[in-house]
Amino acid sequence: MSNILYLHRFNRVQEADSVEQRGADSWWVIRHRVARDGTSLHASRVVHFARSEAEAQAWIERRHAQDDADKARRGTG
């Protein structure tokens, strides 16, 4: 019998992405950490640079699709 408790399934870090325009042809995807109560934590970071809003949104959609596929493969979705 195994007594291993996999805490990573219970202690998942939630994240949210947003897109901000920083210049004429400069769009940044910024990742915010989200607390358990749904409020945004102060720490955020730039995870992708794009030349248009559509390109930034497409990057976010591809990332979320990949995350969903990874969860399905691990059985944690």
Backbone as XML, in Angstrom:
<?xml version="1.0"?>
<chain id="A" units="angstrom">
  <residue number="1" name="MET">
    <atom name="N" x="0.845" y="-1.174" z="0.000"/>
    <atom name="CA" x="0.000" y="0.000" z="0.000"/>
    <atom name="C" x="0.891" y="1.237" z="0.000"/>
  </residue>
  <residue number="2" name="SER">
    <atom name="N" x="0.511" y="2.206" z="-0.790"/>
    <atom name="CA" x="1.299" y="3.425" z="-0.912"/>
    <atom name="C" x="0.693" y="4.536" z="-0.053"/>
  </residue>
  <residue number="3" name="ASN">
    <atom name="N" x="1.531" y="5.241" z="0.654"/>
    <atom name="CA" x="1.079" y="6.363" z="1.477"/>
    <atom name="C" x="1.477" y="7.702" z="0.881"/>
  </residue>
  <residue number="4" name="ILE">
    <atom name="N" x="1.725" y="7.742" z="-0.407"/>
    <atom name="CA" x="2.145" y="8.980" z="-1.056"/>
    <atom name="C" x="0.919" y="9.851" z="-1.327"/>
  </residue>
  <residue number="5" name="LEU">
    <atom name="N" x="1.029" y="11.109" z="-0.956"/>
    <atom name="CA" x="-0.035" y="12.077" z="-1.210"/>
    <atom name="C" x="0.483" y="13.071" z="-2.244"/>
  </residue>
  <residue number="6" name="TYR">
    <atom name="N" x="-0.167" y="13.123" z="-3.364"/>
    <atom name="CA" x="0.276" y="14.014" z="-4.432"/>
    <atom name="C" x="-0.345" y="15.395" z="-4.239"/>
  </residue>
  <residue number="7" name="LEU">
    <atom name="N" x="0.390" y="16.272" z="-3.592"/>
    <atom name="CA" x="-0.121" y="17.601" z="-3.267"/>
    <atom name="C" x="-0.273" y="18.491" z="-4.494"/>
  </residue>
  <residue number="8" name="HIS">
    <atom name="N" x="0.477" y="18.201" z="-5.547"/>
    <atom name="CA" x="0.379" y="19.064" z="-6.723"/>
    <atom name="C" x="-1.032" y="19.068" z="-7.303"/>
  </residue>
  <residue number="9" name="ARG">
    <atom name="N" x="-1.808" y="18.046" z="-7.062"/>
    <atom name="CA" x="-3.190" y="18.034" z="-7.565"/>
    <atom name="C" x="-4.098" y="18.945" z="-6.746"/>
  </residue>
  <residue number="10" name="PHE">
    <atom name="N" x="-3.743" y="19.181" z="-5.497"/>
    <atom name="CA" x="-4.580" y="20.007" z="-4.628"/>
    <atom name="C" x="-4.100" y="21.453" z="-4.557"/>
  </residue>
  <residue number="11" name="ASN">
    <atom name="N" x="-2.843" y="21.667" z="-4.826"/>
    <atom name="CA" x="-2.251" y="22.988" z="-4.650"/>
    <atom name="C" x="-1.866" y="23.578" z="-5.999"/>
  </residue>
  <residue number="12" name="ARG">
    <atom name="N" x="-2.779" y="23.611" z="-6.924"/>
    <atom name="CA" x="-2.499" y="24.144" z="-8.251"/>
    <atom name="C" x="-2.458" y="25.666" z="-8.206"/>
  </residue>
  <residue number="13" name="VAL">
    <atom name="N" x="-1.497" y="26.212" z="-8.893"/>
    <atom name="CA" x="-1.400" y="27.664" z="-9.019"/>
    <atom name="C" x="-2.273" y="28.076" z="-10.195"/>
  </residue>
  <residue number="14" name="GLN">
    <atom name="N" x="-3.148" y="28.998" z="-9.961"/>
    <atom name="CA" x="-4.008" y="29.497" z="-11.018"/>
    <atom name="C" x="-3.354" y="30.728" z="-11.638"/>
  </residue>
  <residue number="15" name="GLU">
    <atom name="N" x="-3.497" y="30.835" z="-12.934"/>
    <atom name="CA" x="-2.919" y="31.965" z="-13.653"/>
    <atom name="C" x="-3.932" y="32.498" z="-14.656"/>
  </residue>
  <residue number="16" name="ALA">
    <atom name="N" x="-3.804" y="33.783" z="-14.959"/>
    <atom name="CA" x="-4.650" y="34.417" z="-15.961"/>
    <atom name="C" x="-3.751" y="35.262" z="-16.852"/>
  </residue>
  <residue number="17" name="ASP">
    <atom name="N" x="-4.043" y="35.265" z="-18.147"/>
    <atom name="CA" x="-3.263" y="36.051" z="-19.099"/>
    <atom name="C" x="-4.075" y="37.258" z="-19.538"/>
  </residue>
  <residue number="18" name="SER">
    <atom name="N" x="-3.377" y="38.362" z="-19.749"/>
    <atom name="CA" x="-4.010" y="39.554" z="-20.295"/>
    <atom name="C" x="-3.114" y="40.122" z="-21.382"/>
  </residue>
  <residue number="19" name="VAL">
    <atom name="N" x="-3.704" y="40.929" z="-22.253"/>
    <atom name="CA" x="-2.962" y="41.534" z="-23.361"/>
    <atom name="C" x="-2.966" y="43.044" z="-23.157"/>
  </residue>
  <residue number="20" name="GLU">
    <atom name="N" x="-1.774" y="43.642" z="-23.261"/>
    <atom name="CA" x="-1.644" y="45.094" z="-23.120"/>
    <atom name="C" x="-0.871" y="45.646" z="-24.298"/>
  </residue>
  <residue number="21" name="GLN">
    <atom name="N" x="-1.346" y="46.776" z="-24.827"/>
    <atom name="CA" x="-0.623" y="47.441" z="-25.907"/>
    <atom name="C" x="0.415" y="48.365" z="-25.288"/>
  </residue>
  <residue number="22" name="ARG">
    <atom name="N" x="1.671" y="48.223" z="-25.724"/>
    <atom name="CA" x="2.763" y="49.024" z="-25.171"/>
    <atom name="C" x="3.422" y="49.909" z="-26.212"/>
  </residue>
  <residue number="23" name="GLY">
    <atom name="N" x="2.905" y="49.926" z="-27.404"/>
    <atom name="CA" x="3.435" y="50.757" z="-28.486"/>
    <atom name="C" x="2.594" y="50.535" z="-29.729"/>
  </residue>
  <residue number="24" name="ALA">
    <atom name="N" x="2.953" y="51.217" z="-30.814"/>
    <atom name="CA" x="2.170" y="51.097" z="-32.043"/>
    <atom name="C" x="2.091" y="49.652" z="-32.531"/>
  </residue>
  <residue number="25" name="ASP">
    <atom name="N" x="3.217" y="48.945" z="-32.517"/>
    <atom name="CA" x="3.262" y="47.555" z="-32.969"/>
    <atom name="C" x="3.780" y="46.645" z="-31.869"/>
  </residue>
  <residue number="26" name="SER">
    <atom name="N" x="3.421" y="46.942" z="-30.639"/>
    <atom name="CA" x="3.953" y="46.177" z="-29.515"/>
    <atom name="C" x="2.829" y="45.777" z="-28.568"/>
  </residue>
  <residue number="27" name="TRP">
    <atom name="N" x="2.543" y="44.485" z="-28.537"/>
    <atom name="CA" x="1.514" y="43.938" z="-27.659"/>
    <atom name="C" x="2.165" y="42.913" z="-26.758"/>
  </residue>
  <residue number="28" name="TRP">
    <atom name="N" x="1.896" y="42.995" z="-25.477"/>
    <atom name="CA" x="2.503" y="42.094" z="-24.498"/>
    <atom name="C" x="1.438" y="41.204" z="-23.885"/>
  </residue>
  <residue number="29" name="VAL">
    <atom name="N" x="1.757" y="39.926" z="-23.750"/>
    <atom name="CA" x="0.912" y="39.002" z="-22.994"/>
    <atom name="C" x="1.498" y="38.944" z="-21.592"/>
  </residue>
  <residue number="30" name="ILE">
    <atom name="N" x="0.691" y="39.310" z="-20.618"/>
    <atom name="CA" x="1.148" y="39.367" z="-19.232"/>
    <atom name="C" x="0.406" y="38.309" z="-18.426"/>
  </residue>
  <residue number="31" name="ARG">
    <atom name="N" x="1.159" y="37.497" z="-17.699"/>
    <atom name="CA" x="0.584" y="36.428" z="-16.887"/>
    <atom name="C" x="0.500" y="36.892" z="-15.436"/>
  </residue>
  <residue number="32" name="HIS">
    <atom name="N" x="-0.710" y="36.793" z="-14.873"/>
    <atom name="CA" x="-0.970" y="37.169" z="-13.485"/>
    <atom name="C" x="-1.267" y="35.914" z="-12.684"/>
  </residue>
  <residue number="33" name="ARG">
    <atom name="N" x="-0.738" y="35.830" z="-11.516"/>
    <atom name="CA" x="-1.087" y="34.729" z="-10.609"/>
    <atom name="C" x="-2.380" y="35.107" z="-9.899"/>
  </residue>
  <residue number="34" name="VAL">
    <atom name="N" x="-3.225" y="34.121" z="-9.683"/>
    <atom name="CA" x="-4.540" y="34.349" z="-9.094"/>
    <atom name="C" x="-4.636" y="33.577" z="-7.785"/>
  </residue>
  <residue number="35" name="ALA">
    <atom name="N" x="-5.079" y="34.252" z="-6.736"/>
    <atom name="CA" x="-5.244" y="33.627" z="-5.425"/>
    <atom name="C" x="-6.458" y="32.702" z="-5.437"/>
  </residue>
  <residue number="36" name="ARG">
    <atom name="N" x="-6.568" y="31.885" z="-4.399"/>
    <atom name="CA" x="-7.695" y="30.942" z="-4.303"/>
    <atom name="C" x="-9.048" y="31.631" z="-4.316"/>
  </residue>
  <residue number="37" name="ASP">
    <atom name="N" x="-9.097" y="32.873" z="-3.801"/>
    <atom name="CA" x="-10.376" y="33.596" z="-3.776"/>
    <atom name="C" x="-10.658" y="34.324" z="-5.089"/>
  </residue>
  <residue number="38" name="GLY">
    <atom name="N" x="-9.776" y="34.164" z="-6.089"/>
    <atom name="CA" x="-10.004" y="34.747" z="-7.398"/>
    <atom name="C" x="-9.398" y="36.121" z="-7.603"/>
  </residue>
  <residue number="39" name="THR">
    <atom name="N" x="-8.785" y="36.688" z="-6.575"/>
    <atom name="CA" x="-8.169" y="38.002" z="-6.726"/>
    <atom name="C" x="-6.781" y="37.847" z="-7.341"/>
  </residue>
  <residue number="40" name="SER">
    <atom name="N" x="-6.390" y="38.833" z="-8.113"/>
    <atom name="CA" x="-5.089" y="38.817" z="-8.763"/>
    <atom name="C" x="-4.003" y="39.151" z="-7.749"/>
  </residue>
  <residue number="41" name="LEU">
    <atom name="N" x="-2.946" y="38.350" z="-7.752"/>
    <atom name="CA" x="-1.817" y="38.640" z="-6.884"/>
    <atom name="C" x="-0.945" y="39.706" z="-7.549"/>
  </residue>
  <residue number="42" name="HIS">
    <atom name="N" x="-0.092" y="40.334" z="-6.779"/>
    <atom name="CA" x="0.691" y="41.453" z="-7.296"/>
    <atom name="C" x="1.760" y="41.037" z="-8.292"/>
  </residue>
  <residue number="43" name="ALA">
    <atom name="N" x="2.246" y="39.830" z="-8.184"/>
    <atom name="CA" x="3.306" y="39.375" z="-9.081"/>
    <atom name="C" x="2.743" y="39.070" z="-10.466"/>
  </residue>
  <residue number="44" name="SER">
    <atom name="N" x="3.327" y="39.653" z="-11.489"/>
    <atom name="CA" x="2.955" y="39.351" z="-12.867"/>
    <atom name="C" x="4.231" y="39.400" z="-13.700"/>
  </residue>
  <residue number="45" name="ARG">
    <atom name="N" x="4.156" y="38.776" z="-14.887"/>
    <atom name="CA" x="5.334" y="38.767" z="-15.739"/>
    <atom name="C" x="4.930" y="38.716" z="-17.201"/>
  </residue>
  <residue number="46" name="VAL">
    <atom name="N" x="5.771" y="39.253" z="-18.045"/>
    <atom name="CA" x="5.539" y="39.213" z="-19.484"/>
    <atom name="C" x="5.980" y="37.847" z="-19.978"/>
  </residue>
  <residue number="47" name="VAL">
    <atom name="N" x="5.095" y="37.173" z="-20.713"/>
    <atom name="CA" x="5.406" y="35.830" z="-21.204"/>
    <atom name="C" x="5.468" y="35.752" z="-22.728"/>
  </residue>
  <residue number="48" name="HIS">
    <atom name="N" x="5.026" y="36.812" z="-23.416"/>
    <atom name="CA" x="5.070" y="36.794" z="-24.880"/>
    <atom name="C" x="4.966" y="38.216" z="-25.409"/>
  </residue>
  <residue number="49" name="PHE">
    <atom name="N" x="5.695" y="38.482" z="-26.486"/>
    <atom name="CA" x="5.606" y="39.751" z="-27.193"/>
    <atom name="C" x="5.021" y="39.495" z="-28.565"/>
  </residue>
  <residue number="50" name="ALA">
    <atom name="N" x="4.127" y="40.382" z="-29.023"/>
    <atom name="CA" x="3.509" y="40.225" z="-30.336"/>
    <atom name="C" x="3.448" y="41.575" z="-31.038"/>
  </residue>
  <residue number="51" name="ARG">
    <atom name="N" x="3.197" y="41.538" z="-32.340"/>
    <atom name="CA" x="3.113" y="42.774" z="-33.126"/>
    <atom name="C" x="1.671" y="43.263" z="-33.324"/>
  </residue>
  <residue number="52" name="SER">
    <atom name="N" x="0.705" y="42.413" z="-32.932"/>
    <atom name="CA" x="-0.701" y="42.820" z="-33.045"/>
    <atom name="C" x="-1.497" y="42.164" z="-31.925"/>
  </residue>
  <residue number="53" name="GLU">
    <atom name="N" x="-2.660" y="42.722" z="-31.660"/>
    <atom name="CA" x="-3.519" y="42.149" z="-30.631"/>
    <atom name="C" x="-3.995" y="40.756" z="-31.044"/>
  </residue>
  <residue number="54" name="ALA">
    <atom name="N" x="-4.309" y="40.595" z="-32.333"/>
    <atom name="CA" x="-4.769" y="39.290" z="-32.827"/>
    <atom name="C" x="-3.685" y="38.226" z="-32.645"/>
  </residue>
  <residue number="55" name="GLU">
    <atom name="N" x="-2.435" y="38.587" z="-32.896"/>
    <atom name="CA" x="-1.329" y="37.642" z="-32.719"/>
    <atom name="C" x="-1.176" y="37.258" z="-31.246"/>
  </residue>
  <residue number="56" name="ALA">
    <atom name="N" x="-1.334" y="38.230" z="-30.359"/>
    <atom name="CA" x="-1.232" y="37.950" z="-28.922"/>
    <atom name="C" x="-2.372" y="37.042" z="-28.460"/>
  </residue>
  <residue number="57" name="GLN">
    <atom name="N" x="-3.587" y="37.319" z="-28.904"/>
    <atom name="CA" x="-4.737" y="36.493" z="-28.536"/>
    <atom name="C" x="-4.585" y="35.070" z="-29.079"/>
  </residue>
  <residue number="58" name="ALA">
    <atom name="N" x="-4.056" y="34.944" z="-30.301"/>
    <atom name="CA" x="-3.851" y="33.623" z="-30.885"/>
    <atom name="C" x="-2.823" y="32.835" z="-30.068"/>
  </residue>
  <residue number="59" name="TRP">
    <atom name="N" x="-1.784" y="33.506" z="-29.581"/>
    <atom name="CA" x="-0.782" y="32.836" z="-28.756"/>
    <atom name="C" x="-1.421" y="32.312" z="-27.470"/>
  </residue>
  <residue number="60" name="ILE">
    <atom name="N" x="-2.286" y="33.124" z="-26.849"/>
    <atom name="CA" x="-2.969" y="32.699" z="-25.621"/>
    <atom name="C" x="-3.849" y="31.478" z="-25.905"/>
  </residue>
  <residue number="61" name="GLU">
    <atom name="N" x="-4.590" y="31.510" z="-27.005"/>
    <atom name="CA" x="-5.462" y="30.381" z="-27.340"/>
    <atom name="C" x="-4.660" y="29.105" z="-27.570"/>
  </residue>
  <residue number="62" name="ARG">
    <atom name="N" x="-3.517" y="29.209" z="-28.259"/>
    <atom name="CA" x="-2.665" y="28.023" z="-28.470"/>
    <atom name="C" x="-2.135" y="27.502" z="-27.144"/>
  </residue>
  <residue number="63" name="ARG">
    <atom name="N" x="-1.742" y="28.392" z="-26.262"/>
    <atom name="CA" x="-1.219" y="27.986" z="-24.949"/>
    <atom name="C" x="-2.286" y="27.253" z="-24.147"/>
  </residue>
  <residue number="64" name="HIS">
    <atom name="N" x="-3.506" y="27.786" z="-24.135"/>
    <atom name="CA" x="-4.586" y="27.145" z="-23.386"/>
    <atom name="C" x="-4.946" y="25.785" z="-23.993"/>
  </residue>
  <residue number="65" name="ALA">
    <atom name="N" x="-4.928" y="25.683" z="-25.308"/>
    <atom name="CA" x="-5.204" y="24.402" z="-25.955"/>
    <atom name="C" x="-4.130" y="23.381" z="-25.576"/>
  </residue>
  <residue number="66" name="GLN">
    <atom name="N" x="-2.879" y="23.807" z="-25.534"/>
    <atom name="CA" x="-1.790" y="22.905" z="-25.143"/>
    <atom name="C" x="-1.939" y="22.489" z="-23.687"/>
  </residue>
  <residue number="67" name="ASP">
    <atom name="N" x="-2.280" y="23.439" z="-22.811"/>
    <atom name="CA" x="-2.495" y="23.116" z="-21.392"/>
    <atom name="C" x="-3.610" y="22.092" z="-21.221"/>
  </residue>
  <residue number="68" name="ASP">
    <atom name="N" x="-4.715" y="22.265" z="-21.966"/>
    <atom name="CA" x="-5.827" y="21.320" z="-21.882"/>
    <atom name="C" x="-5.405" y="19.932" z="-22.351"/>
  </residue>
  <residue number="69" name="ALA">
    <atom name="N" x="-4.614" y="19.884" z="-23.420"/>
    <atom name="CA" x="-4.138" y="18.591" z="-23.929"/>
    <atom name="C" x="-3.216" y="17.925" z="-22.909"/>
  </residue>
  <residue number="70" name="ASP">
    <atom name="N" x="-2.358" y="18.708" z="-22.266"/>
    <atom name="CA" x="-1.458" y="18.161" z="-21.247"/>
    <atom name="C" x="-2.239" y="17.608" z="-20.064"/>
  </residue>
  <residue number="71" name="LYS">
    <atom name="N" x="-3.274" y="18.334" z="-19.629"/>
    <atom name="CA" x="-4.096" y="17.868" z="-18.504"/>
    <atom name="C" x="-4.812" y="16.571" z="-18.856"/>
  </residue>
  <residue number="72" name="ALA">
    <atom name="N" x="-5.334" y="16.493" z="-20.080"/>
    <atom name="CA" x="-6.035" y="15.284" z="-20.506"/>
    <atom name="C" x="-5.081" y="14.093" z="-20.555"/>
  </residue>
  <residue number="73" name="ARG">
    <atom name="N" x="-3.874" y="14.335" z="-20.999"/>
    <atom name="CA" x="-2.887" y="13.255" z="-21.080"/>
    <atom name="C" x="-2.504" y="12.758" z="-19.689"/>
  </residue>
  <residue number="74" name="ARG">
    <atom name="N" x="-2.412" y="13.688" z="-18.711"/>
    <atom name="CA" x="-2.057" y="13.312" z="-17.338"/>
    <atom name="C" x="-3.264" y="12.816" z="-16.544"/>
  </residue>
  <residue number="75" name="GLY">
    <atom name="N" x="-4.454" y="13.076" z="-17.044"/>
    <atom name="CA" x="-5.658" y="12.668" z="-16.327"/>
    <atom name="C" x="-6.000" y="13.580" z="-15.176"/>
  </residue>
  <residue number="76" name="THR">
    <atom name="N" x="-5.572" y="14.857" z="-15.261"/>
    <atom name="CA" x="-5.835" y="15.796" z="-14.158"/>
    <atom name="C" x="-6.787" y="16.892" z="-14.585"/>
  </residue>
  <residue number="77" name="GLY">
    <atom name="N" x="-7.440" y="16.759" z="-15.719"/>
    <atom name="CA" x="-8.311" y="17.806" z="-16.229"/>
    <atom name="C" x="-9.612" y="17.805" z="-15.645"/>
  </residue>
</chain>
